[in-house]
């Protein structure tokens, strides 16, 4: 029996009719599925892919509203915020809006839930869809009332004439009907001054279920009839080849099948253009219960034989030297949220050189950041039910349409329409299931196809850490020209990174640097990339996190050399009122009073405008960190963060605070603890003991000042909220001790070494 649920059948099941559509019906006849479009950067493109209003919204007969969105909930509260946008634009109570997200048979393709584009981009087309629907409802009401649309008002889900003599709810006006029109991207929207839902701290709709353990709270909780459980045993090194294994494992209790799989030799995996898991054979065990699968894996682990070799050119201890010595030049290219780039490096560098002269000094510094693991609390999971010509996959993917394409390739299907991805809420992913990093869905699908029944595949924590993708490391060589008054007259940056695979694009290495609002004179950038190390991906604020660590640490160092207060020094290089306002807001709230490099307690400041004012995630942020440093042990305790953030028009103030708090906690963990370590064969971290993250007692107090700019477009903040953390902590450590740290993480050993060099 097929588990497919078309949009039409879904609508009929709840008493309303919705037009069924596909992304591109011609694909069904293709010999192989085509790569899907990722329209995350463009609201107009999202509308073009799904022009029908019925593909976005439904009004039921009881007056409730359903939003269909390709965006998924990965812990950032975006589904609640998008529901607020719809409720506001339709003038209905928030409680009457429900959201269906991530189901490729039902929702429009809105691209990957990543790069902080849900509010800054996807909410735009959703707002216009709701505005188009509101005008359609007013037209229908005017016909019923014998009035004109201009004479009809919509408020709290009720449609009425101005004198109140006629009044009906949305369901009575439009329930169960097709809109039968396209989304109008120029439809007049509600004036901001009339907002009563957007701008309010609405409680997240997903939290009650997650707190009470509701079955549908996390996609990992899904169970289907006849489901088997799978686990995977991978080799002890990258590229390991399976030599032999104990086939008596098949006779253990509950074992359904044991499947040795060659990678990259397996033809199913070879068909998947974007299957980026590090090459190496593995064994999949399928059992009736998960504990039986785990027991079989442990028995195999003791008896299996592998052919191994050293496939990595260096260890983590040699990483930075290796990437600075072996990188190939890369061209800086425009990114979707990074703005325009200079025409040539040569022209910029010529302008930079022209600033040199009498009274101008050169200040050179080098900053380093390691590979980082995504560290989702839930390891990768997928549940697949594959029949002869149909597959349904329950997934925590950040891009269900990309996952659908990859699964269709692996199964040898002619069309991606034969695959339904049912995306659901998962723990924070931070880019872990971004882009084409859908390997767990591919693996679950081919295992289900092999055994002929639904299979739930759960990666282990060890596999999740050792076989994941990682944030690329960076070495940033910065050279600043300073004038007689200490002002910056030019900044030359060389960024060295190590991207392996096809993403992230190394050409966006200058993210958050090229669009800084600081007046720093000519800013030539050079980029260099090495390959052949660990698999990399679009981890939260890829490149920009280390870029801002370097820039904001350098600004602090230049302020100290100029004998100026670090906050005042930044203000001296700014003319942007929004930038100035967040710095003043943060320092005032924190009671800014630097210690001057002594006493063991200090304050540090950092500022950022993420990806330029025109980008979808262009939030202005200023953070003040307060730290205590134990000079005997090298332990750093972050006591408090005071954070001022201006993301334009705020949809949900409490959601903004939640994002700031989560971002500060995660980035503090990166700053003090996290680093992927590896030898020439394998990643060495394998659990929370060998890859420690911040613990509850170490979480700092966090105060957030939200600057609501109702006259500015709403911007997304999932990525930006993390980028100002590391530099603020580094600057606070210097203020507390006079020791400067330029390499992450700030382990006790590194802190003590920096203290010894004062």
N, C-alpha and C positions, 0 to 999 in steps of 0.2 A: 504493500500500500504506500502510495506517495504521501509524504508529509508536506508537500508544497501547499502554500496558501496564497492564492493570487489576491491582488488588491480588491478585485471585484467580489470574490467569494468572501473575503474578510468583511467588506462593507455590508454584503447581504446578511451575513451572520449577525450583525448588530443593528439591522433595521435601517441602513442607509446605503445609498448607491453611490459608488465612486468609480470614475473612469479608470479602467485598467490600461497600463502603458508599459512599454519597455524602453530601455535606454536607446537602443538602436535595433529595431526588428530585423534589419538586414543581416545582423550578425548570426542569426540562427542558421543561415544557409552557408556560412563560411566553413572552410575546411578545418580551421582551428580558431580558437578564441583569440580575439585581438586584445592588445593591452588597453586597459580602461584609461579614460581621461581622469586626471586628478585636478578638479577645478577649485581647490581650496583657496587660491589667491583671488578669485574673481566671483563676486556675487552675480554679475551679468552672465558669466559662463555657466554658473549653476542654474540660473533661470533658463538659459538656452538649452541645456540638457533636459530639463523638465519644464517645458513652457506652460503646461496645463495647470491651472489653479487647483483642480481636483487632485493633482499629484502632491499638493502641499497641505491642504486643509479639508476637513469634513465637518459639516454641521449636522448633528443628529436631531431626531424629532423631539427629544427632551431638552434641547437647547444647549447641550454640551458640545464642546469643540475638540477636535483631534488634530494635532499637528503631526505631520510626517517629516522626519528629518534624518538625513544621512549622518549627522553627528552623533557620537556615542558618549556615554558617561564613563569617564575614567577616573573619577574622584574629584573633579574640579567644579562640580555643581552647574555645569553648562546647561543641562536639560531643564533645570529649574529656571535659569535665566532666560532661555529661549521661550519657555512657557509664559514668563512675565511679559516678554515683548509681544506675543500674540494676544494675551489677555488685555494688555493696554491698548493695542491698536484696534481690537474689536470691541473694546469697552464692555467686556464681560468679566465676571468675578474670576479671580485667579483659580479658584477651586474647580471651575467648570472646564478648565483646559487640561486635557491629557496629552501625552506625547508617546508616539511610537517611533523608536529610533533603531537604526542599524540593521533592519531586516531588508535584504536586497530585493525581495519579492514585493516589497511594500513601499519603501522610502525612495526619495530622489538621491542621486549621487551628488553629495556636497563635498566630496574630496576627503582627504585624510583629516581626522581630528588631531591636528598638530599645528605647530608654529604659532600658537596663540591666534588662531584665525576664526574661532567660532563666533565671538561677539563682534570682532572687527570686520568680518567678511560675511559669514553665513547668516548672522542675524539681520543683515541688510536685506537680503532677498526674502527672508522670512517676514520681516516687517512689511515689505512691499506686498507680499502675498496676502497678509492680513489686511492691509489697507485696501487692496483690490477687492477682497471678500467683503469688507465693510461697505464699500460703495455698491457692490452687487446686492447686498442685503437691504440697503436703503432704497435702491431702485425697486426691489420686490415689495418692500413695505409700502412705498409710495403708491404702487399699483393697487395694493389691497385697500389702502386708506383713501384712495381717490385724491391723492395729494402729489406734490412734486418731491423729488429726493431732497431738495434743499430744505423742505419743511419737516423732514423726518429727523428725529434725534435717536441716538443709541446710547444707553447708559445702563450699567449693571446688568447687561444681558437682556434688557428690555428695549423694544423699538416702539416709539410713540410719536404722535403728533405734538406740536408745541403746546397746545392747550390741554394735553393729557386726555382728551376725549376718547382717543383710540390708543390702545397699548397691547402689544403682544410680545412674547419672548422670541428669541432667535429661532427656536425649533418650530414654533408656530408659523413663522415667516418663511423659513428656508430649510427646515429639517428634512433630511432625506433627499434633497435635490442635488442635481449636478450644477456646478457653477458654469460649466461649458464656456469658459473663457480663459484667456491666457493671463498670467501674472503681468501686471502693469508696473514696470520698474519706475514709472514717473507718477504713479497714483499719489494724490495728496495724502500725506500722513498727518497724524494728530499733532497739534502744537505741543511742544515740550512743556509749556506752562500749564497745560491741562493734564499732565501725567499724574496718576494717582497710584499706579502699580509699579511701573518702572521707576527706580529710585528708592523703593522701599526694601527693607530687609525681610524678604519673604523666606520662610523656612524651607530648606531643601527638601524636595519630595522624596528623595531616595534614602534619606537618613533613618527614618523610623524602621523601615524594613531591615536595614543593615544592623541597627542596634538590637532588634528583637530576633534576628535570625530567620527572617521570612524566606520561604523557599525561592522566591523570585528576586531576592535582593541582589544576588550575584549570579552571573551566568554560570559560574563553576558549580552551582547547586543543581543544575538541570539534570534530570534523570528521565530516561525513556525506556519503554518496555523492551526486554531482550538485550539490554545493554551489557557489553563486556568491558573489562578494564585492561588498559595497556600501560606498560612501563617500558623504558628503553635502557639498554646497557650500551654505553659508548666506549670507545677505546681510551687507553691511558695517555694518548698523545694525539696531536693533530695529524691527520693523515694515516692513522693506524689501520692496518689491514687485518681482517679476521682470518686466522689460520685454522683453528679448530674449536669446537665447543661440545659440551656434554649433552648429547641428544636425549639422555634419560630424563632430562628436565621436563620433556613433554609428558612424562608419566606422573608428574607430581599432581597432587589434588587440585582440581579446578582448572587445570591448564587447557585452554582452548587451542592455542597454537603458539609456536615459536618461529619467528621469521627473521632469519639473517638477511640483512640488506646491505648491499654494496653502494657506497657513495664516494665518487660520482658515477660508479658503473651502472647503477640501477636505471633502467630506461625511463621509469616513471619520474624519477627525480631529474634525470637528464632533460626531460621535456620542459621542466620549469625553468624558464630563463632567469628568474630572480631567486632561485633557491640558494641562499648565501651561507648556509651553515658550513662551518669549517669542514673540508673534506675529511672523510674517515668512515669506515664501515661501522654499523651498529646492529644490535639484535633487539627486536621487539618481542615482548612476551605479552600474550593476551590470555586473560583468565576470567573466571566467573566473578571473582571478588578481587578488590585491589590488594588486600593483604597477601593473597595467593600470588599475584603478579610480582609483588615486591619480594616475596620469599624466593621465587624462581630467579629473579634478577640477582639476588645475593648468592645463590648457589652457582649461577653462571659466572659471577664475578670471581669466584674462587677457582674455577676450573678452565675458563676460557684462555686461549692462547692468541696473542696478537703479534703481528710484525710491526715494530715501531721504528721511528727514526727521528732525528732532530730536524725539524722543518723551519724553525725560526732562526733568523740570522744573529740575534742578540738576546740577552736577558733584559729584564726591566732595569737592572742596575746600569746598563750601557745604553739605555733608550735614548736619552737626550743627545748624547754625543753622536749617536748613529743617525738620528733624523736630521741633525744640523749638517752633518758631513755628506749625506747621501741624497738629499732632496732634489727633485727636479723642479724647475720653475713652473709655476702655474699662473694662468691669466685670471685676474679678478674680473668677475662677471656680475651683472646686476642680479640681485636676489629679489624674490617677490615682495619682501618687506624691507629691503635694504636701500631703496632709492637709486638714483643715478650714480654712475661711477665716472671718474675722469677719463678723457679719451686715451691718454697714454701715460705710462709711468715716467717716461723721459721728460715730458712737459712739466709734470708736477715736481720732479726732482730738480729740474733747472730752476724752478721758482724757489724751491727749498734752498739750493745753493746760493741763490741771490741774496738770501737773508744773512749770510755769513759776512763778518766784517769786524771792525774795531768794536770792542766792548761786548761782543757776542761770544758766549761760552757754549761748549758742547757737553751735555750730560748724557751718559750712556748707561743703560741698565738692561738686565736680562731677567725674564720671569718665566717660570716653568709650571706646567700642569700635567698630571699623569693620565693614563687611561682610567676611566671610571666605569663601574658597573651600574646598571639601571636600578638595581635593588628593589624591584617590586616585592611587596609582601607576599603575593601569591605567585608562585612559579608558573611558567607557561602551561596552558591547558587548552584542549579542544575536544569536542564531542562530535563525531561524524557518523552519519547513517547513509551508506552508499548502496544503491541498488544498481540494476543493470544500466540505466540511462538517466539516473537522477541522484543527486546528493544533497543532503541537508546537513549543515555544519553549524553548531552552536559555538560561538567564538568570542574571545575578548579582544579581537582585532580593533585597532584604531582606524582601519580603513576596510570595511567589509567588502567593498567592490574590488579592491586589490586582491583580497583573500579569495574572493570568488573566482577571479581570473586564474590565480595560481593553482587552486584546487582543480579547476576544469582542465588545465594543462596536464597536471599530474595524472588525472584519471583518464586522459585520452578522449575527453568529450569534444564534440564538434563545436559546442556553443557554451559560453559562460552562463547562459540562461538555464542550463541544466543543473546549475548549482545554486542553492539558496543558502546564504550566510545569515544566521540569526545572531546579530551582535548584541551583546548585553553588558551591563555594568560589571566592572571588575575593579580590583584594587589599583592604586596609582601605577601607571605604566611609564610615564615620562619619556615616551618615544620607543619603548621596548617593542611594541607591535605596530610601529609606524611603517609607512612606505611599503616595501615588499618583504618585510621581515615577518612573514606569516608561515614560517617553517613548521610550527606545531600543527597548523591546520592541514598542511600538505601531508605530514606524517600520519595524522589521525585518519585522513581520507584514504590513503593507500592501504593502511592497515585494515580499515573497515571493508574496503573493496576485497582485500585478500581473504578475510574470514567470513564475509557475507552477512554481517550483522552490525548493529550500532556499536561503536567503540569509543570509550572515553579515555583519552590519552592525557596523562599528567606527567610533566617533567618533574624530576627531583630538584631539590634546592641545589645539590651539587652540580647537576647538569645545567641548571639555569645560570649559575655563576660562571662555570667553566666553558660553556659552549654558547653563551649569549653573544651579542655584539656589544660594543663599548663606545663610550665617548672618545674621540681621538685625542691623543696627547698634543700639547703645543709647547713650543719654545718661542717666546716673543723677545726679539732684540729691538729695543727702543732707543732712539737717539733724539734728544730734544735740543733745540737751539734756544738759549735764553738771553734776553737783552740786559742792559745795565740796571733796569728796575726789577729784574727777576722774571719778567713776562716771557711767555713762550712765543717764539717767532717762527717755529717750524717743528714738525715731528715726523721723523722717518722711522717706519716700522717694518721689520722683517719677521714674517710669521712662518714658522716651520711646523708642519703637521705630519700625520701618518694615517692617511685614509686608505683602507684596503677594501676592495669590492667596488661597487658603483656609487656608494653614498656614505656620508653626505658629500655633496659636491665640494671639493676643495676650493673651488673658485669663489665661495662665499666666506673665505677666511677672514675678511675684514668686517664682518657683522658687528654692529654697534660701535665701531671705530670710525668708519667713513662718514657717518651722519651725526657725529657728536655735535652738540650746540656750542661747545667751547670754541672760543676764538684762538686757535693755535697756529695760525698761519698755514703755509703749504704743508700737506700731509701725504707724502708719497708712501705707498704700500708695496711690499714685495711678498710673494708667497711661494713656498717650496713644499712639495709633498713627496713622501716616501711610501712605498708599498711593500707588501710581503710580510707584514706583521699581523696583529690581531684584527679580526673583522670589526668594522666600525659601523655606527648608525647615527640616526638623528636624535641623540639624547638631548633632553631638555636644555635649551639655550646653547646648542652646539656652537663652538667657536666663540660666541659672544661672552660666555661666562669667563673664560680665561682672558679674553681680550680686555674686558672691563676690570678684571683683577689687575692686569698689567697697567692699564691706563690710569686707574684711580690710585694705585700704589705709587706710580710715577708722579702724579699730580701732588700727592702728599710729600714725596721726597723733594720735589722742586719747591714746594712751599717752605719746607724746613730749611733748604739751602738759601732761600730768599729771606729767611728770618720772619716769615709771616704766619699768621693763624691759618691752618689748612682750609677752614670754611671760607674765610675772607679771600684767600687766594683763588679758590674756585669761583667765587662771585665776581672777582676782578676779571675773569676770563669769560664771563657770560653777559649776554644782553637779552636773552629770552626770558620774559617775565614769568612764564610757567616754571622754568628751571630755577630761577631765583626764589620763587615762592615756596617750592618744596624744600629747598635747602634751609630757608629761614624757618619754615614750619617745623622741620626735624630738629634743628639746633635749639629752637626756642622750647619745644616740648621736652627735649632731653636735658635742658639746663646745661648747654654746651660750655665746658670748662676743662680744656686739655690740661694734663699733668706736666707736660714738658719733658717726658722721657725718664721719669723716675717715680719711685714709690710702689711699683708693682701693680698699680691700678691705673687704667687709662681709658680714654675715649678715642674713637676713630670714626671718620666720616667718609662716605663715598656717595657719588651721584651718578645717575645715568639717564639718558633718554634712549630707550630701546628702539633701534632700527629707524630712527628718524621720524619726524612729526607726521609724515604722510603714510607711514606704514600701519598695518592693521593692529599691531601690538605696540604702538608708540606711546608707552606710558612714561611719565616723568617720575623719577624716584630719588629720594635722598634718605640714606640710612645712617644712624649713629649707633655704633656698637660700644658697649662698656664691658671691659674684661678685667679679670684678676690673673696675674701670672705668678706661679710659684717658681722662683728662680732656682731653687734647689732641685726640684723634680722636672722642671720644664713643662709642667701641666698648665694648660690655659683653660680658664673657666669663663665662658661668655655669660655675663650676668643679665644683660638686657640689650634689646634692640628697640630703638625708636625709629619708626618708619613713616615717612610721608610719601603718599603716592597720588598722582594726578592721572587717571586713565580717561579723561574726558567725561562725557555723560555717564554716570554710574547707573548700571541696571539694578544691582543688588549690593548695597553697601556691606552687608554682613558677608556676602560672597567674596567681596574684595578683601575684607579682613581675613577671611579663611585662607584665601590664596596667599596673602602676604605671610601669614603665620606658617603655613605649610612650606612655602618657599624658603623662609628664613631657617626653619628647622632642617630641611634637606640640605641647603647650601652650607649651613654650619657643620653638618656631618661631613660633607665633601671637604670642607676647609680643614677640619681638625683630624679626620680619621681615614678617609677613603682613598684607596689606591689599588689598582689591579697589578698584581705581581706575577711574573712568569719566568720560566727558564727557557731553554731552547727547544722544548718539546710541548709545553702545556702551561696553561694558567695554573697558578699555585693556590689561589684562593678557592675554597670549596664550601664554606659555611659561614655563619655569622661570627664564628670565632676567628676565622682567618680573614674575613672581610667585615670588620666591625663597623657598625653604624651608630649614630647618636642614640643614647638611651634616654628614657623618660627623666631620670634625675638631672641629666645634662641640658635639658631644654631651657633656654633663657626666657625671661619675661619678655613679652613682645607687646609694644604699644604701637597702634597704627592710626595715623591721621589720614583720612580719606578726603582728598580735595575734589569736590564734585563740580565739574565744569559743564554746566548744562548747555552752554553755547558751543561746545566742541563735540565732535563725533565720539561715540563709545569705542573704546579700544580694549582688546583682549590683554590679559595680564598673566596667564599661566607660566610663560617663560620669563618675562621681565622681572618678576618678583625675586628671582634668585641671583641676578647678576651683580648686585651691589654688595653682597654679603662678604665674600672672601676679602676684598680690599678693605672693607670697614674693620674687619677683625685684624688684618695685618697692620693697619694704621693704628688701631687701638693698642696692639702689642708694642709697637714702637713708642707710642705715647706713654705706656706704662713702664717700659724698660730701656728704651733707647736702642733696642735690637730690631733690625730690619729683616723680615723673612720674605724671600722672593720665590720660593718653591713650595708648592702644595704637595701633600697636606702638611699642616703645622704640627707634626708629631712632637712629643716631648724631646726626642733626640735632636730634631732640627732646631727646636727652640733653644735648647742648651748650647748647641753649636753656635747659633746666632748671638746668644748672650756672651759667649766666650770671645766673639770677634768684635765686640763693641769698642 
